[in-house]
Amino acid sequence: MTLLEAHGLRVELPRGWSGRVFKRPAGGATLHAGDFELPLDDGEFGDQSTAVMPPGATFVALTEYRPGAGLEPGQGLFSSRRVPTTLDPTSLSARGMAHPRPGQAGRQEFFTTAGRPFCLYVVVSGARTERRRQLATLAIVLRSLRINS
């Protein structure tokens, strides 16, 4: 296991996963993790990472939003108070992706925890038959996630 901890986020990554936690000026914290080598410089939703995903790979981005301009933690889109830890493989689709690509499916989940609003963005590549395995490993990663205020 590899431990990543920064900006109030803490997560344990399984062997073979890579990841990083970063924060841009005037932005919130972002966590990227995947079971392949991730590019070092990438946008909040991993456009470069998802562009180089091999078949059968899993990518996750956890991006914090900044309150203001109508965004209130715990309200509207961010009203859920639980960190999603299990995802239904049938809930993944090309429509759930920030940048749709052939052979990939994704999902976005919005929530607030520790007073902080987040979007969890998951992308898997490869055969539909692999999704249960991919999401089972991702669930282990998400259950290890800790978010502090």
Salt bridges, closest charged atoms under 4 A:
GLU12 OE2 - ARG10 NH1 3.59
GLU44 OE2 - ARG24 NE 2.90
ASP47 OD1 - HIS99 ND1 3.74
ASP47 OD1 - ARG101 NH2 2.73
GLU64 OE2 - ARG66 NH1 3.67
GLU64 OE1 - ARG116 NH2 2.75
GLU109 OE2 - ARG107 NE 2.57
GLU130 OE1 - ARG133 NE 2.77
